Amino acid sequence: MMRRSLTAMLALLAGGCVWGQERVINDPVIGDANIRFYTRKVVLSKDKTVLGLRYMGGKWGIEASTHLVADGKEYALREGTMFSRENGKVVKSQPLEMGKMYERDCDSVSLVFEPLPEKCVVFDYVESEGSLFNHYGIRLDGKNYESQLGKAQPYPFGKNDPLPALEPKVAKARLTVNLHKLDGTLEPVNAFMMNQKLSGDNLVKYDQETRGWVMEDSRACMLTCMGCPIPVEPVGVDQFAVMMVPGFETTLELDKASCFALSKKLGKKKIPLSDCFRFTGPIADLQEVNLKERWTYQSIFKSAATTDLWPHLQKKLAEIEKDRTLNRRQKEFLRIRTERWYVNAYLAYVEAGSLPLQDEHAAHLMYGKDGRSFYLVGDDAHLNYLRANGVKSVVTDWMEGFRRAGNMARRLQNMELMPEAAFDTIPALFRSELKAMNDSVGAILERQKAMAGKSEVKVTPDVPAEEFLKAVVSEYPGKVVFFDFWATWCGPCKRGIQAMEPLKAEYADKPIQYVYVTNESSPLTTWSAMITGMPGVHYRINSAYWKQIKELGTGAIPRYLIYGKDGQLFYEQTGFGTIDKLKDKIDEALK
């Protein structure tokens, strides 16, 4: 019986049928599923239901409790088989062991269940409550779900209206993402951002009450929203790039069923994009073209030779100008956006020594010349290029101020208290944030003084990063120096710190100095509160400096380094296992 079943499942995955009167549904419409593990084929017969599932990677397993649900009734799992294929042919198969976790050693799975009713139209695949592998609303009638987004509203401006310039000012931006599920509820969506405040804290905060991301700053920010299948080529799955521009609100509406259906059928184009997602707000039209052109840099400039950059740019700009589906605002925005990618590519060659910083074509660019660039400017990365090519504008003024503010922020992150007069050189746009940082640093240093030397915050030595450890060790001649690289958000780091406390008491009379180092990923207020209970010397360094410390290796934390009494590196360890090994090494170093 097992041999016949295995043969049948092999035929199913290969596209064949061997069971008499049966119905085969390829690529069924699914209302909600994990894009990495979903049903590709359903075979219905009077004695069984077989699901062919596509597996896209990651650790996974199938629970024995997995079942189908149709019209409130459950249909049990009988058996399963895993398959691996090469060039479309099955090269390996093995029975699936229920409850066992697998790495990616197959690319598809066949599961045999009790038979569904003959007139079944929709069913669910359920492994367990809340499982990421559950599929809901698997349709057997070939129809698509109706989009919940409704009819799109016309833009509140004319087709030939120009793109307005922006003024650099601190203003609030809000992004709300509504992911609509089949049952009418909204699913939370995670987001990742690409830049931070001068203080190192996240630029964007999530507002639980309004289900939106909020920031208040003078620069544009790009968020990548995660958590749902995305249909836009060539963006791929599980990614949706959205701009946050000071002074503007944006709402992104997503229909999960339509997104999922189109993400599986990119070649068939049966579902219009307007059914899948919709932007609303004053810059909705810019959001749409920004998303669709997300990979312009990679597709046009990344593989171009130095002599091809400018022709590539001109070709793309000509395509934008001829595109009748775009309004004038979108064309001007895409031109600036594409020119910005050109500058990125040009600077990559400058860094490699293949091109001079002075670009003979820079005078012909729109990017960087006026306030229209502020839809895309989030840092000072292009300031040197604009300076070298004689561009003087409101954009370069902003970048100049941002650079000065950034330099001061790095000194503050290194716990260097600034005198009041130092802020006179900082534009008012950035001054309040830096003054707040300075007040925090001052309060932390005062609190440490009151600790009577138990916990001491020090300013980062004024040496290159590769000499940081040597400089710190030199302050404690004849002592063993124990370095703990950690972060406030790192669970293993905190467990290691707690486990070390009894050892500190045991070695109170020994020549050993404990040094704790973190970077700006540890929020200033959280870090300052935590270190009051951590006797030792503390450094909070900026992230760029941190990355240049070669002894950190891959940068994984917690990272422990022990320097002997002779000032040389004696032992290094990544990850906290038990205190015993560290204790043994400290004992050896103390001898």
Buried (B, 14 or more C-beta within 10 A) or exposed (E): EEEEBBEBBBBBBEEEBEBEEBEBBEBBBBBBBBBBBBBBBBBBBEEBBBBBBBBBEEEBEBBEBBBBBBEEEEBEBEBBBBBBBEEEEBEEBEEBEBEEEBEEEBBBBBBBBBBBEEEBEBBBBBBEEEBEBBBBBBBBEEEBBEBBBEEEEEBEBEEEEEBEEBEBEBBEBBBBBBBBBBEEEBBEBEBEBEBBBBBBBBBBEBEEEEBBBBBBBBBBBBBBBBBBBBBBBEBBBBBBBBBBBBBBBBBBBBBBBBBBBBBBBEEEEEBEBEBBBBBBBBBBBBBBBBBBBBBBBEBBBEEBEEEBBBEBBEEBBEEBEEEEEBBBBBBBBBBBBBBBBBBBBBBBBBEEEEBEBEBEBBEEBBBBBBBBBBBBBBBBBBBBBBBBBEBEBBBBEBBBBBBBBBEBBBBBBBBBBBEEEEBEEBBEBBBEBBBBBBEBBEEBBEBBEEBEEEBBBBBBBEEEBEEBBBEBBEEBEEBBBBBBBBBBEBEBBBEBBEBBEEBBEEBEEEEBBBBBBBBBBBBBBEBBEBBBEBBBBBBBBBBEBBEEBEBBEEEEBBBBBBBBBEBEBBBBBBEBEEBEEBBEBBEEBBE
